Every structure is written in C-alpha cells, then in structure tokens.
Amino acid sequence: MQEETHVVAGKIFKKRFDKRAMSPAVSTVILTGSIVTILGVALVFANDFLQSKTAESEFSSAKQFMRTVGLQIDDVAWMVGRTETIRYSNKYGEVVVEPSTLNYTVYVKTVGSSTYEFFASYEVGVILFNVPTSRYSVTNGYWEPISPSHNDALTLKGTSAPVVRVFAVEKMPMYDGSYIRVVVAPAIRTLFSTINTSSSSTYYVKLYLPVPTLGEAPRLSQSITLTGKSFKANTISSVTSVNVTVSFPRGSSPENFDNFFFNFPSLSEVIDVPPGYSDTLLEFYASEVTVEFGINY
C-alpha cells in the first residue's frame, strides 16, 4: 500500500494506491466472459430440454398414430384389394415391420376324441414405431397397454374387439438397438354365434387373424399403406373344444421378441363349446395384409 500527501488550504489530504486492485478494463473482460459462459450453459440446457420435450410429444403422437394403424388393419384385412394410407410426421422415429415374431396355433377336440389335434398355424409379423432412447426414454422394462386397455385373455372377444394389440414397450438390450417402441401386434378376435332351424341348431366359433407382411418400402414420404392381399378360411365341424396358443419364433437372445416384450396374459386359451347343439363349427379366417412405407399415390 502506498500513500501520497497533499496540502490544500491548510488541510492535509492523503491518497492511497492499492497495487492489488484491477483496472476497470480487466474487470469488464472477466465479467463479460462469465456472462457468456453462463449464457452458453443455459442455451445448451434449453436446447436439450426443447429436444426432450419434442421427442416426448412425438412419442405421444406415435401412440395415437399406431392406434389408428391398428384400426385400419381391421378395415382392410377382410376385403381383398382394399387399401388405406395413413400419414404421420416424426423427427426421430422410424416405422418398421419385424416378420415372424408371433406364431398362433390352433388345436381342436372333436366329437369322439379325447385329445387335441392340430388344426391350423400362422406366423405373423408386428409393426414397430421405434424412437431411439437417446432422444426419449422412460425406463428399461416399461410396458403400457394402449389398445385394448384390458389385457385379460389371449384372444379378444366380441364384434367390437380389435384384431391387434397396441402397446408401448422399452426393453433393452435388443438386437436392433436401444429403442422405446410403440407396437402393433396381431391378435385373434373370437366371435360366437348360433343358427337355429326347425330341425337343428349349429354353434359357430369364429376366429379372425390379420397377417401383416412387408411390401415395398421406398420411404418417399412418412406414410404407411395397408392393403388386403389375400384371405383364407379354415373350417372344421363337430368341435367340442378349441385350444389357441401363441409362441415366439424369435424370442431367444439376442432378438428377445419374447413374452417379456409382448406381455400376453397367458400363452394359451381353451374355448369349450357348450353342449346341446346339433353341430358345432369352427371357422378360422386369416388375412394377409401388406405393409408398405412411403409409397406416393
């Protein structure tokens, strides 16, 4: 510390100089640099937060979009040649078809038989809307039913029942990468009806299953085009019991499309035919639905 002494009008003034003090220019530079650093950190945080909210919003939109896809599959599956196109807009997600992920097999007991015999089997693919977990994530093991909201039986019953299950799942590791997914998985819809005449009564068990297959995928736009390709009916009479089962052809590691992924309430369901009818008839309808991505019409 240094001092200078001045005498003015008989008064003594002392002026002190602190060698440790910084000049105003240096202080301004340091303050400006600190503000710039703080603003940079804030901008990075704001950008990450905005991207996270955008991905969350797009994931919510994907759930509604895939619900619509499920409804459109039911519209086109039972009329060969019918086509529907559904468009979407998403920055981070991609829609794919994973073939042969589920195998539905039906066994039957007939009059005079005490054991189940093979009746029909179909391998079906699923449609996935994949969003990278680097963009949006809930937690590993997350599973949410979207449609139907109740998941208490392997088959879905009633005229208003869907023919697909729609759900969201985050499961890692998977062979194709780390994604949170919205899944459209084909399901069997079961209907029961009775036809009575003056001399007989027939009880019908009807099963409906869509079979999605991958068609063209030029990806010229963000859209899915569904087309009813073919239709097949399997029938058998004198049925006393039906056993529907599901298995997972690609359920083993590393692909892991297993029941932890699909979360079925059970892997089989027995449908017993009530007695007292002249005849009982099982009808199993399977429809191939082609799934095409980005076709411009």
Number of C-alpha atoms within 10 A of each C-alpha: 7 9 10 9 10 11 9 8 6 7 7 9 12 10 9 11 10 9 8 7 8 9 8 8 9 10 12 11 10 11 12 12 12 12 11 12 12 11 12 12 12 12 12 11 12 12 12 13 12 12 14 16 14 17 23 17 13 19 24 12 15 25 21 14 17 25 21 13 23 21 14 18 28 19 16 22 28 22 15 15 13 14 18 14 18 16 13 12 13 15 9 15 20 14 19 18 20 17 17 18 20 25 16 20 17 21 17 23 20 17 12 9 11 10 10 14 14 11 17 14 15 16 17 22 21 21 24 22 21 23 26 16 18 12 17 20 19 12 13 15 12 13 20 13 16 18 19 16 11 10 15 11 13 19 28 23 16 11 10 9 16 23 26 26 23 28 24 23 23 23 18 17 14 14 11 9 11 18 23 29 26 29 29 27 22 24 24 24 23 21 18 14 9 12 10 11 7 5 6 10 15 17 23 19 21 18 24 23 24 27 25 29 21 18 15 12 15 11 13 10 14 16 18 21 24 27 25 25 20 16 16 10 11 13 13 13 15 19 21 21 21 21 18 20 18 21 16 17 16 17 16 10 11 11 13 19 21 18 16 13 19 18 15 17 14 14 14 18 16 15 15 14 20 10 10 10 15 12 16 23 18 23 17 21 18 21 23 21 28 22 21 21 24 18 16 12 5
